[in-house]
Structures are given as C-alpha cells and as structure tokens.
Amino acid sequence: MSAALPASSREWHLVARPHGWPKAEDFALREAAVAAPAEGRILVRNKYFSVDPYMRGRMNDVKSYTPPFKLDHPMDGGAVGEVIASNAEGFAVGDHVLHGLGWREIADVPAKHAVKVDPDLAPLSAYLGVLGMTGLTAYAGLFDVASFKEGDAVFVSGAAGAVGSQVGQLAKLKGASRVIGSAGSDEKVKLLTEEYGFDAAFNYKNGPVRDQLKEAAPDGIDIYFDNVGGDHLEAAIGALNVHGRATICGMIAQYNATEPTPGPRNMALIIGKRLRLQGMLVGDHADLQPKFVEEVAGWLASGELKYRETTVEGIEKGYDAFVGLLRGENTGKMIVSLV
C-alpha cells in the first residue's frame, strides 16, 4: 500500500477574513499529522499547487457559486502530485494525479476526486494551467460562451495572464481577423505581440483604455473576453460591433474593493448593438474536457501554442504568490512549487 509515511505535513490556513487586500496575518502555515488513507482515498505528495484570482472571493464569508474557505482549516485549490499511499482501486503508489486539495504538502484525497495525468505528455505543472482549469476556461469561454467564429476580432483584458494569453492564441489558431490584448506593463505588451502572436496590445496604465482600444481596433471588436471588469468592460461595450459578444470571466480590478464599484456608464449601448454579455464558470463546461485536452495537447506538441508560468519556490511562499498574483506580478500561470 505504501512505504513509510512522513509524520506531518505543512498546510496553509485562513485565520481571518481579509478586508480589502489580504494581509500576511490573515493566514497561517501550520503543521498537520499524516495518517494512512482510509478506504477509497489516496495520499498525494503535492509537487505543484495553483493560486488563482477566484480564491480571493472564497476568503469572504458570502454566499457564492463556491463555498467560502473555512477559518482555521486548510485552504484548497488545484494541485498535482505523486501518490505515496493508496487505499483505492485504480490508483497505485507512483501515479501522478490532479486534484483539488492544494495549499498543503501532503493531501488526503478521495480517489473519485483525483484524475491521473501523464507526465510524459506535458510537464506536471501544465496540468494546472495550459492543460488544466485555466486552459479549459479559455477554451470554453471563447468557443462555447462567446460563440467565436472565423473572422471575428477579439479583445482580451488581462491578456498576459494564464487565461488571457491562451484565449488570444486560440483565437489566432482558429482564424480571428484581429486579436488585441491589454496588460499592465510594457514588458507584458511586448510578450503578447512578439511571442503570443497578438496583432496589437497596449499597457492600460499608459492612458485611458477606451482611447487605446479605439486605436488598436479601429474597426471595432466582435468578442470581448473580460478578466478585469471596470474601465475595460466599459471600453469594450463601446468598441463592440452589432451582435458582439462578451464572456465575463473575471473582474480582478474590483476583487479587493471595500466599497461597491460603479458599473459601466454606457450600458444603454447593449440595446442598440444587440450585445450579449454572459458570465461563465468553468465547472459548467466539463463536457468539453476530452476535446479540449486532445486539441490543446496537439497545439502544444506542434509548438503552435505557447505558455508561460511564474513559479514561486516553497510552500512557505504560498501567501506571497497569491498576493503577487492579485498585484499582477505573474506572467502566465502562477504556480507554487514544492519540488
């Protein structure tokens, strides 16, 4: 069943609900005892875990699409690791699995909530990003929610992030007429155009988003993929052509706001332009997973799809990685490595 197990594992707990920006004292890295897995469960030594913007919402004690983190309990999130003990049929010591109990060194996982992954098909960390939840978010949000079709002009906010960078590239691979991205630094803008193949990109800190988008997309846009909200959403509503579509995936600009944030001031345009703005959660699109992995793995293998990861080393840096993500310090997927 297993070799000798470690006596303990470190794990991150939420100890206070943040007001505004999360602070170090809202979290604690604690020791927990490790026991052999019960029937139907496996023990996984995590190699990488994911920090994602949606986790900020789970730190608030409010009713939402996913339950809030419990205080003084380990937080969770996407992780990939190696099975070190198994009491479940179909899983053996040495298997690599993707599961939802990150933020800890060793996870006691119900086998039904673990999926085997192949480290020979792609690096293990890729299953948390380009081949994982963020990748499926990009794929489903563009093709399913926004009803992308060849010839569409696409604008992506937060375009250097894990989701945004993949949206832009997928649009190009499927025949977009023009792909525009916004990002928060000149270095990221260069990455979008020179490595990811965006037709145009701009630094939203260099001037009003509305003006920069108009210059980058003089003929308007057909699809807006929203990771930011705020002034980006208002600018996109102004730039969308008749029958344009917007996938509302994230609104990181207001996740740490302590007061209600104003909505776009130009929403009357939705009527005349017959726009469709639709929110999305990746969990609604699990049926696309097989097709997504097959198609994206092919593009990765051919080199047509590129991705970046920002890796922070060591479980003790979990909080730093998460806050860095909220501040936009990552390029591509933000990963915490325990290797």
Secondary structure, 3 states (H helix, E strand, C coil): CECCCCCEEEEEEECCCCCCCCCHHHEEEEEEECCCCCCCEEEEEEEEEECCCHHHHHCCCCCCCCCCCCECCECCECEEEEEEEECCCCCCCCCEEEECECCECEEEEEHHHCEECCCCCCCHHHHHCCCCHHHHHHHHHHHHHCCCCCCCEEEECCCCEHHHHHHHHHHHHCCCCEEEEEECCHHHHHHHHHCCCCCEEEEHHHCCHHHHHHHHCCCCEEEEEECCCHHHHHHHHHHEEEEEEEEECCCHHHCCCCCCCCCCCCCCHHHHCCCEEEECCHHHHHHHHHHHHHHHHHHHHHCCCCCCEEEEECHHHHHHHHHHHHCCCCCEEEEEECC
